[in-house]
């Protein structure tokens, strides 16, 4: 048995268990099974994912270790099912808040390492801004010709046209017709996406509620429906901006079940995510095995 220190935090109620691994020795102990147990809301601590706080130089992946010169701390993010994810927008803000609280980073601006590259962090009063870096449409030719490149089928619900957006992790965004109640959709099961993405996809279902303002529900791969998804909010705003064409705003307010986020399109391919982060509890648990 191994004692494990942890901090519980959330970004717009997308919640995480942060595990400090400042000497880089816990990687083998945080197995997929251990992650699933820690994230279990009845048998464990309960969370949408695990964030291991580890020196970038100690990361398992060569492509991450190469970021050590630019960002000393790596956000080793695991989905609730144990799978490794490239990036997490809400998690990155919680990770940044933890680094600053613990004195591992100081000041209002620093960089963090992720599996999708180095991300810039800015503290903006009560909120934290993350420069998510470049994004792109997964199939820009089809998107330009048809306005969509996928079909999304909600279990027991409608069949919708979708747009695939690569935020460093995969997303498929679909707009729900105004006459269908977003809150009544069944997202307890994953929507089916055609063509089926090889590595799975997060799915965002969107209601446009005003100029530069959308509502969102999301089903995250490896997790299920969550109260918020930062990269999903960004993908949804960017997809809606794409559909609206010339004259669409660059700043979007995104309402999620857990709160409100702001997404800023920067140039042709950049995006910033702005929102709160809260660290709510510290404790010690035991890893069995």
Secondary structure, 3 states (H helix, E strand, C coil): CEEEEEEEEEECCEEEEEEEECCCCCCCCCCHHHHHHHHCCCCCCCCCEEEEEEEHHHCCCHHHHCCCCCCCEEEEEEECCCCECCCCHHHHHHHHHHHHHCCCCCCCEEEEEECCEEEEEEEECCEEEEEEEECEECCHHHHHHHCCCEEEECCCCCEEEEEEEECCCEEEEEECCCCCCHHHCCCCCCCEEECCCCCCCEEEEEEEEECCEEEEEEEECCCEEECCCHHHHHHHHHHHHHHHCCCCCCEEEEEECCEEEEEEEECCCEEEEEECCEEEEEEEEEECC
